[in-house]
Amino acid sequence: MIAVEQITVGYGTTIIIEELSITIPKGQISTIIGPNGCGKSTLLKTIARILKASHGAVFINQQAIHETSSKEIAKKMAILPQTAEAPAGLTVRELITYGRFPHQTSFGRLKEEDVKAIDWALEATNLTEFQQRPIEALSGGQRQRVWIAMALAQDTDILILDEPTTYLDMAHQLDILQLLERLNKEQGKTIVMVLHDLNHASRFSHYLIAMRDGALITEGTPNRVMTGDHLQGIFQIQAILTTCPFSQNPICLSYGKIEGNVS
């Protein structure tokens, strides 16, 4: 569904990613992992068309995203940025309604199908009882669910999320990841995200994309990527691995920094 072909991306004269190619599986949860500054968010933003590659291209269903209108892209792909802030005074339902913008006519009136999509998004994220509350009255975990609900109301096959569990406690992190897992299983959504927590990435993903210094180190199933040798090359750590009892995928039990490494 998503093909990244030989992209080079940077900021000004600084190149972050150079000639990187990956294919993201359709209907699966794919997570980009790697150390700080390795280009994870840059890659995600390029896939989401927030950044434009200076060379190469990103394709959805064999169609280059930069040759497609913004409204058409918004019908295929919903994006949850790392830091999302709502205007003061908006209620939960009002914010979720914005997700229907790509489907509206120039008159901007909600049709019956729009209302159904909004109601479904509220229900899927367990926010129906909070729909008339102001966004600022919600907890961090609830606010994150509202942004995901807005993306769901957009009714796309692809969800792009940049660190969706940042600043959330352990229970709320689990809530968000289990919601994404359910959306993938029940709705067949293709989910692409960046996570810092390796164990969450391995537990909840079908496919991992590991980066370092703007380059692809390895990609594949968690069993293929989460090995001691790979984690040493990606993070410069000596990892002790075990098996997650929930997913049967590898997880990092503990780790030590390799002596002499200062990067």
ABEGO torsion letter per residue (X at the ends): XBBBBGBBBBBEABBABBGBBBBBBBGBBBBBBEBBGAGAAAAAAAAAGABBBABEBBBBGGBBAAABBAAAAAAABBBBBABBBBBBGBBAAAAAAAAAAAABBAAGBBBAAAAAAAAAAAAAAGAAAAAABBAAABBAAAAAAAAAAAAAAAGBABBBBBGAABGBBAAAAAAAAAAAAAAAAAAGBBBBBBBABAAAAAAABABBBBBBGGBBABBEBAAAABBAAAAAAAAGBBBBBBBBAAAGBBBBABBBBBBGBAX
